[in-house]
Amino acid sequence: MSAKSQLRLLLVEDDEVDVMNVKRALKKNNLTIPIHHVSDGYEALELLDYWQFSEFTRLKNLVILLDLNMPKMNGLEFLKLLRENRQFSKIPVIILTTSNQQKDLVAAYDLNVAGYIVKPMEFQEFVETINTLSRYWSICEMPE
């Protein structure tokens, strides 16, 4: 992936073990994808607002990995607000959750997620999942 099209991740996750697993999976796959972590939907919205007006960081090539079950503002509440905001509505979001509930899956796709992944229980499967996601996004064209 060229520097011009370098993928960036915003991980919205409250579980520190899952955050560590994402970072370890990136390292295990030799991926140098910049990752930013926040613990809930409120923090994510604040960070996106900051990035929108910052001259140093842009929203270009950003993909959000979003957990559903979080305190303060859960993933679906965050996703709804994200999609209502014209500036952020096109940011690709991948749900990465422990929830295999059909109602969560349907609600997420109703809010135009790019994918819904139930977190694998085994770390090696998780590593493979992160590698597959990275490979997929490395070939996708993303809007400016």
PyMOL commands that set and color helices and strands:
alter all, ss='L'
color gray80, all
select helices_A, chain A and resi 16-28+41-53+75-84+102-110+123-139
alter helices_A, ss='H'
color red, helices_A
select strands_A, chain A and resi 8-12+35-38+62-66+93-97+115-118
alter strands_A, ss='S'
color yellow, strands_A
deselect
rebuild
show_as cartoon
